[in-house]
Amino acid sequence: MKIYKARDYRDMSRKAANIISAQVIMKPNCVLGLATGSTPIGTYEQLVEWYRKGDLDFSEVTSVNLDEYKGLPRENDQSYYYFMNEHLFRHVNIDMNRTYLPDGMNMDSAAECARYNQIIHDVGGVDLQLLGLGHNGHIGFNEPNNAFEKETHCVDLTESTIEANKRFFASADEVPRQAYTMGIKTIMQARKILVVVSGEDKADIVRRAFFGPVTPEVPASILQMHNDVILVGDEAALSKI
């Protein structure tokens, strides 16, 4: 594992965007695994800026997203499809026919998970997977459990995750209780993994995830077993390692 310490959130975002842009430049037809949440927003903003300057070309890139809320239509401003469109897709020249997310409106969980697993297989797997890190160690929506989930699955969100996400909704009652997410096996099959973390509130889980025992009770701890992981964090997030 490589660890890069950034001065602050902006510096973290720039360092992470550098790694993603290098991937796109070295392999223009790469498959990017993309994440949502507040932490990657600055990274996407930096990528958009470099695209507008003519430094990046996304025309051959394929993307697969980690997860999507079950029960939210794409048009809902809290869906992850909407998030990706607002923060990246509509600002760059990516082919929307090669951007993939789970279909949150497919209520048949088994069918949707099988469909999404097949998409990831058909595009040849993920070259670089971007990840955030939840306060409880979740990656994607792989929550603490007594076993590592393997492939795309439908997950019941924990109360801590619902609590963390409720600030984006009018009330806690509107927060979806389920989501589709890539599994740990799928994430671990990515050829390179980039984890971004920011803020003092992430310091404890960074220490547990990357310097504690590997356990499904801290899902991100499995990343210790991957042979090409880059952790980019600001000083506050890395303050306990």
Buried (B, 14 or more C-beta within 10 A) or exposed (E): EEBBBBEEBBBBBBBBBBBBBEBBEEBEEBBBBBBBBEBBBBBBBBBBBBBEEEEBBBEBBBBBBBBBBBBBEBEBEBBBBBBBBEBBBEBBEBEEEBBBBBBBBBEEBEEBBEBBBEBBEEBEBBBBBBBBBBEBBBBBBBBBBEEBBEBBBBBEBBEBBBEBBBEEBEEEEEBBEBBBBBBBBBBBBBBBBBBBBBBEEBBBBBBBBBEBEEBBBBBBBBBBEBEEBBBBBBBBBBBBB
